[in-house]
Amino acid sequence: GRRADNEEYYKLIEKLAEGYPIESIIIDPSAASMIETIKKYTCEEIENILANFNSGEFGIILRAKGIVAGTDGWIHFDYVPGEPDVRVGSAGIIGRICVIGADIDIEKIHAAFEI
């Protein structure tokens, strides 16, 4: 089947609640949505972004991974604190980035990746 987007999920939750007021929704961070991008990056740009994850300015980043279009092919990356891994790999369809952690500043993540 087709994956629902965030708005469709919200409508499904409203239907499930059957008229009960929804005050908040708590989402398991391990199930966070992927950020999609068509921007092309260099390996150096991705390495610099991941190195900045150690600073704490983005929140507490426990894990990040992705595949993005590169200037010379597709770039795959993985991050755990202090251990970035950036490499060129097989092609993807669209760039996808996932960042998992606590107190994440999503606007700063978007700015770092220029999304």
C-alpha distance (Angstrom), angle and dihedral (degrees) to the residues before:
residue distance angle dihedral
G1 . . .
R2 3.75 . .
R3 3.82 121.5 .
A4 3.79 114.1 -117.0
D5 3.80 119.0 -128.0
N6 3.82 122.6 -126.9
E7 3.83 94.3 -90.6
E8 3.81 91.4 50.3
Y9 3.82 90.5 49.0
Y10 3.80 90.2 51.7
K11 3.82 90.9 51.8
L12 3.81 89.8 49.9
I13 3.82 90.2 50.9
E14 3.83 90.4 49.7
K15 3.81 89.6 51.6
L16 3.79 90.7 48.3
A17 3.83 91.0 50.5
E18 3.84 89.1 54.9
G19 3.80 97.6 -151.7
Y20 3.81 98.6 -33.8
P21 3.82 109.6 132.1
I22 3.81 113.0 -104.4
E23 3.80 108.5 -139.3
S24 3.78 98.5 171.9
I25 3.78 143.7 -12.2
I26 3.80 121.0 -141.5
I27 3.77 114.5 -156.0
D28 3.79 123.7 -160.7
P29 3.83 103.5 -119.2
S30 3.80 90.9 -140.4
A31 3.81 87.6 64.9
A32 3.81 95.3 49.8
S33 3.78 119.2 143.8
M34 3.76 120.5 -100.7
I35 3.79 117.2 -112.8
E36 3.81 110.0 -126.7
T37 3.79 124.8 -149.8
I38 3.79 139.6 170.6
K39 3.82 92.9 -162.7
K40 3.81 117.4 121.2
Y41 3.80 118.3 -131.0
T42 3.78 138.0 -173.6
C43 3.80 120.9 -125.7
E44 3.82 87.5 -114.1
E45 3.83 91.6 56.3
I46 3.82 91.3 52.0
E47 3.83 91.4 45.5
N48 3.83 90.0 52.4
I49 3.82 92.8 49.0
L50 3.80 91.8 49.7
A51 3.82 91.9 46.3
N52 3.83 88.4 55.1
F53 3.82 90.8 54.8
N54 3.83 86.6 76.7
S55 3.83 91.3 62.9
G56 3.81 95.7 74.7
E57 3.83 92.3 -130.5
F58 3.83 90.3 115.2
G59 3.80 94.1 46.9
I60 3.78 126.2 -100.3
I61 3.79 104.3 -34.6
L62 3.80 110.5 -161.5
R63 3.79 98.0 169.2
A64 3.77 139.6 -1.5
K65 3.76 131.0 178.1
G66 3.73 138.2 166.3
I67 3.75 153.2 141.8
V68 3.80 118.5 -127.8
A69 3.77 136.4 172.1
G70 3.77 111.9 -93.5
T71 3.76 132.6 -160.2
D72 3.84 88.2 -111.2
G73 3.82 103.1 29.2
W74 3.80 134.0 -50.9
I75 3.79 121.5 -31.7
H76 3.81 120.4 -145.6
F77 3.79 120.1 -165.4
D78 3.79 140.8 -179.6
Y79 3.79 128.1 -174.6
V80 3.77 135.8 -169.6
P81 3.81 118.4 163.9
G82 3.79 109.0 -62.9
E83 3.81 94.4 -3.4
P84 3.81 114.3 87.2
D85 3.81 117.2 172.9
V86 3.81 118.2 -166.2
R87 3.79 122.5 176.2
V88 3.80 142.2 152.4
G89 3.80 113.7 -107.4
S90 3.77 148.2 154.2
A91 3.78 121.0 -34.4
G92 3.78 125.1 -88.4
I93 3.79 130.9 -162.8
I94 3.80 97.8 -125.6
G95 3.79 132.2 -0.7
R96 3.81 114.1 -93.2
I97 3.79 128.1 -170.7
C98 3.81 128.3 -175.6
V99 3.80 123.9 -171.8
I100 3.81 120.6 -174.5
G101 3.79 125.6 -171.8
A102 3.79 144.9 87.7
D103 3.81 130.9 -64.3
I104 3.81 89.4 6.3
D105 3.80 115.2 -176.5
I106 3.81 98.6 -142.0
E107 3.82 92.4 -173.0
K108 3.81 90.2 58.5
I109 3.81 90.3 46.9
H110 3.81 89.6 52.6
A111 3.82 90.8 47.2
A112 3.82 92.1 49.4
F113 3.80 90.9 53.1
E114 3.85 90.7 38.9
I115 3.78 92.2 -124.4
